[in-house]
Amino acid sequence: MARYETAFGRFGIRVGQILITAEDTIRATQYRNVERTLDRLLDLGVVPIINENDSLASNEIRFGDNDRLSALVANLVQASLVLLTDVDALYTAPPSQPGSRRVEYVPNVIDALGDIQVSGSGSKVGTGGMVTKLEAARVAAVSGIPTVLTCASNAGPAMMGDPVAPCSHRLRPAAPHAVC
């Protein structure tokens, strides 16, 4: 949290940590409590830093990845979803694979899932890879939440609807066919 506080503090923005479990998005009472907490933090100008409460989540009831958690939270606060990765956009297959094509816009993520070949995480940074990002995009789409998938350096322009170039500081994938 100290790193978030320092990074956001440079811009005069306060942050607050929220730890939730999958059950907090399922049970009505907990859902409303999380919703009220997030709404109040946002009203106060505090950026919530949200993560799964691993100490309270049982193995049977876990998010397992922050992509799905972020899609559920985006639905909760009715916000657009930005999924950051080490590639600039969604591709029809891992970008290192010959013939892979960049997908600029996905009008229907549910239909598109059948046309995209993805693999697990190829990064030493993340654990879910493109599979969890597409699942999160599907969860968001069902709720009518717009989603952007790109690298951090392109997030601003992508959110504005501007075309984005390949990411300038891509991470080196651990496996040649993996995408994160």
Kinemage of the C-alpha trace (Angstrom):
@kinemage 1
@onewidth
@group {chain A} dominant
@subgroup {mainchain}
@vectorlist {calphas} color= white
{ca met a 1} P 0.000 0.000 0.000
{ca ala a 2} L 2.875 2.337 0.684
{ca arg a 3} L 3.852 2.262 -2.994
{ca tyr a 4} L 0.307 3.171 -4.058
{ca glu a 5} L 0.197 5.973 -1.498
{ca thr a 6} L 3.510 7.353 -2.749
{ca ala a 7} L 2.638 7.042 -6.442
{ca phe a 8} L -0.820 8.607 -6.150
{ca gly a 9} L 0.381 11.107 -3.542
{ca arg a 10} L 2.625 12.736 -6.146
{ca phe a 11} L -0.596 13.929 -7.780
{ca gly a 12} L -2.350 14.834 -4.539
{ca ile a 13} L -4.623 11.779 -4.727
{ca arg a 14} L -5.468 9.752 -1.636
{ca val a 15} L -5.882 5.962 -1.759
{ca gly a 16} L -7.552 3.436 0.512
{ca gln a 17} L -7.226 -0.325 0.534
{ca ile a 18} L -10.318 -2.532 0.304
{ca leu a 19} L -10.025 -6.295 0.762
{ca ile a 20} L -12.987 -8.349 -0.429
{ca thr a 21} L -13.841 -11.982 -1.007
{ca ala a 22} L -15.913 -13.595 -3.750
{ca glu a 23} L -18.686 -13.990 -1.207
{ca asp a 24} L -18.801 -10.202 -0.828
{ca thr a 25} L -20.013 -10.014 -4.436
{ca ile a 26} L -22.563 -12.813 -4.038
{ca arg a 27} L -24.402 -12.230 -0.757
{ca ala a 28} L -26.736 -9.228 -0.816
{ca thr a 29} L -25.737 -7.773 2.566
{ca gln a 30} L -22.005 -7.928 1.881
{ca tyr a 31} L -22.543 -6.656 -1.678
{ca arg a 32} L -24.387 -3.594 -0.390
{ca asn a 33} L -21.708 -2.985 2.265
{ca val a 34} L -18.932 -3.092 -0.347
{ca glu a 35} L -20.994 -0.891 -2.681
{ca arg a 36} L -21.594 1.704 0.052
{ca thr a 37} L -17.936 1.648 1.100
{ca leu a 38} L -16.710 2.160 -2.457
{ca asp a 39} L -19.278 4.886 -3.141
{ca arg a 40} L -18.245 6.728 0.030
{ca leu a 41} L -14.535 6.494 -0.771
{ca leu a 42} L -15.181 7.825 -4.276
{ca asp a 43} L -17.352 10.629 -2.861
{ca leu a 44} L -14.412 11.586 -0.634
{ca gly a 45} L -12.036 11.608 -3.612
{ca val a 46} L -10.202 8.495 -2.429
{ca val a 47} L -9.112 5.948 -5.059
{ca pro a 48} L -9.916 2.452 -3.783
{ca ile a 49} L -7.110 -0.100 -4.119
{ca ile a 50} L -8.987 -3.399 -4.201
{ca asn a 51} L -7.616 -6.886 -3.737
{ca glu a 52} L -8.896 -10.269 -2.705
{ca asn a 53} L -8.843 -10.859 1.036
{ca asp a 54} L -6.782 -14.040 0.867
{ca ser a 55} L -6.844 -14.538 4.632
{ca leu a 56} L -10.661 -14.819 4.653
{ca ala a 57} L -11.288 -16.520 1.295
{ca ser a 58} L -11.652 -20.278 1.437
{ca asn a 59} L -10.195 -22.416 -1.322
{ca glu a 60} L -13.730 -23.222 -2.475
{ca ile a 61} L -14.828 -19.586 -2.684
{ca arg a 62} L -12.009 -17.572 -4.242
{ca phe a 63} L -11.683 -15.180 -7.136
{ca gly a 64} L -8.357 -16.704 -8.037
{ca asp a 65} L -7.373 -13.745 -10.172
{ca asn a 66} L -7.610 -9.979 -10.032
{ca asp a 67} L -9.010 -9.752 -13.569
{ca arg a 68} L -12.313 -11.343 -12.565
{ca leu a 69} L -12.341 -9.398 -9.319
{ca ser a 70} L -11.891 -6.147 -11.260
{ca ala a 71} L -14.776 -7.018 -13.607
{ca leu a 72} L -17.090 -7.635 -10.655
{ca val a 73} L -16.006 -4.389 -8.978
{ca ala a 74} L -16.461 -2.440 -12.235
{ca asn a 75} L -20.022 -3.744 -12.331
{ca leu a 76} L -20.541 -2.831 -8.693
{ca val a 77} L -19.550 0.828 -9.199
{ca gln a 78} L -20.697 1.043 -12.851
{ca ala a 79} L -17.241 1.959 -14.159
{ca ser a 80} L -15.416 1.062 -17.337
{ca leu a 81} L -12.956 -1.803 -16.984
{ca val a 82} L -9.298 -1.434 -17.970
{ca leu a 83} L -7.341 -4.681 -18.098
{ca leu a 84} L -3.600 -4.115 -18.311
{ca thr a 85} L -1.292 -6.586 -19.979
{ca asp a 86} L 2.110 -6.610 -21.656
{ca val a 87} L 0.631 -6.453 -25.158
{ca asp a 88} L -1.099 -3.505 -26.769
{ca ala a 89} L -4.382 -5.256 -27.598
{ca leu a 90} L -6.188 -8.539 -28.066
{ca tyr a 91} L -4.804 -10.796 -30.799
{ca thr a 92} L -6.365 -13.760 -32.612
{ca ala a 93} L -3.519 -15.901 -31.219
{ca pro a 94} L -0.395 -15.220 -29.181
{ca pro a 95} L 1.330 -12.274 -30.916
{ca ser a 96} L 4.523 -14.306 -31.371
{ca gln a 97} L 2.622 -16.866 -33.440
{ca pro a 98} L 2.833 -16.409 -37.234
{ca gly a 99} L -0.435 -15.167 -38.703
{ca ser a 100} L -1.648 -13.673 -35.424
{ca arg a 101} L -3.754 -10.568 -36.051
{ca arg a 102} L -4.512 -7.682 -33.758
{ca val a 103} L -8.196 -7.282 -32.878
{ca glu a 104} L -8.895 -3.542 -32.752
{ca tyr a 105} L -12.471 -3.682 -31.529
{ca val a 106} L -14.683 -6.467 -30.204
{ca pro a 107} L -18.378 -5.577 -30.550
{ca asn a 108} L -19.510 -8.797 -28.852
{ca val a 109} L -16.946 -10.374 -26.536
{ca ile a 110} L -19.087 -13.468 -25.970
{ca asp a 111} L -19.144 -14.283 -29.702
{ca ala a 112} L -15.469 -13.366 -30.083
{ca leu a 113} L -14.279 -15.839 -27.451
{ca gly a 114} L -14.695 -18.683 -29.943
{ca asp a 115} L -12.432 -16.950 -32.488
{ca ile a 116} L -9.532 -16.183 -30.175
{ca gln a 117} L -6.751 -18.635 -29.324
{ca val a 118} L -5.310 -17.869 -25.898
{ca ser a 119} L -2.901 -19.480 -23.508
{ca gly a 120} L -2.015 -19.054 -19.870
{ca ser a 121} L 0.319 -16.528 -18.345
{ca gly a 122} L 3.651 -16.071 -20.022
{ca ser a 123} L 4.785 -13.378 -17.646
{ca lys a 124} L 6.672 -13.504 -14.393
{ca val a 125} L 4.463 -10.629 -13.219
{ca gly a 126} L 0.937 -12.023 -13.602
{ca thr a 127} L -0.685 -15.395 -13.089
{ca gly a 128} L -3.851 -15.429 -15.162
{ca gly a 129} L -2.801 -14.440 -18.622
{ca met a 130} L -5.136 -13.647 -21.475
{ca val a 131} L -7.565 -16.397 -20.439
{ca thr a 132} L -8.561 -14.573 -17.248
{ca lys a 133} L -8.659 -11.228 -19.055
{ca leu a 134} L -11.117 -12.551 -21.635
{ca glu a 135} L -13.223 -14.124 -18.899
{ca ala a 136} L -13.241 -10.785 -17.051
{ca ala a 137} L -14.250 -9.014 -20.281
{ca arg a 138} L -17.100 -11.518 -20.669
{ca val a 139} L -18.281 -10.876 -17.102
{ca ala a 140} L -18.145 -7.129 -17.749
{ca ala a 141} L -19.949 -7.443 -21.107
{ca val a 142} L -22.851 -9.314 -19.541
{ca ser a 143} L -23.280 -6.320 -17.213
{ca gly a 144} L -22.919 -3.777 -20.023
{ca ile a 145} L -19.521 -2.600 -18.787
{ca pro a 146} L -17.158 -1.393 -21.553
{ca thr a 147} L -13.692 -2.925 -21.370
{ca val a 148} L -10.295 -1.837 -22.663
{ca leu a 149} L -7.437 -4.350 -22.930
{ca thr a 150} L -3.996 -2.816 -23.428
{ca cys a 151} L -0.634 -2.101 -21.813
{ca ala a 152} L -0.236 0.601 -19.169
{ca ser a 153} L 1.437 3.107 -21.501
{ca asn a 154} L -1.558 2.950 -23.865
{ca ala a 155} L -4.352 2.978 -21.268
{ca gly a 156} L -5.072 6.721 -21.476
{ca pro a 157} L -5.277 6.955 -25.266
{ca ala a 158} L -7.219 3.675 -25.460
{ca met a 159} L -9.789 4.950 -22.945
{ca met a 160} L -10.212 8.071 -25.084
{ca gly a 161} L -10.859 5.891 -28.150
{ca asp a 162} L -7.613 6.880 -29.826
{ca pro a 163} L -5.623 4.333 -31.848
{ca val a 164} L -2.709 2.891 -29.914
{ca ala a 165} L 0.693 1.764 -31.086
{ca pro a 166} L 2.452 -1.388 -29.926
{ca cys a 167} L 3.561 -1.079 -26.323
{ca ser a 168} L 7.000 0.418 -26.019
{ca his a 169} L 8.054 -1.424 -22.872
{ca arg a 170} L 6.714 -4.938 -23.324
{ca leu a 171} L 7.664 -7.605 -20.856
{ca arg a 172} L 9.545 -10.568 -22.254
{ca pro a 173} L 7.210 -13.614 -22.219
{ca ala a 174} L 8.553 -16.648 -20.377
{ca ala a 175} L 7.288 -18.990 -23.108
{ca pro a 176} L 7.267 -18.225 -26.834
{ca his a 177} L 3.512 -18.885 -27.255
{ca ala a 178} L 2.284 -17.388 -24.019
{ca val a 179} L 0.472 -14.096 -23.658
{ca cys a 180} L -0.133 -12.221 -20.466
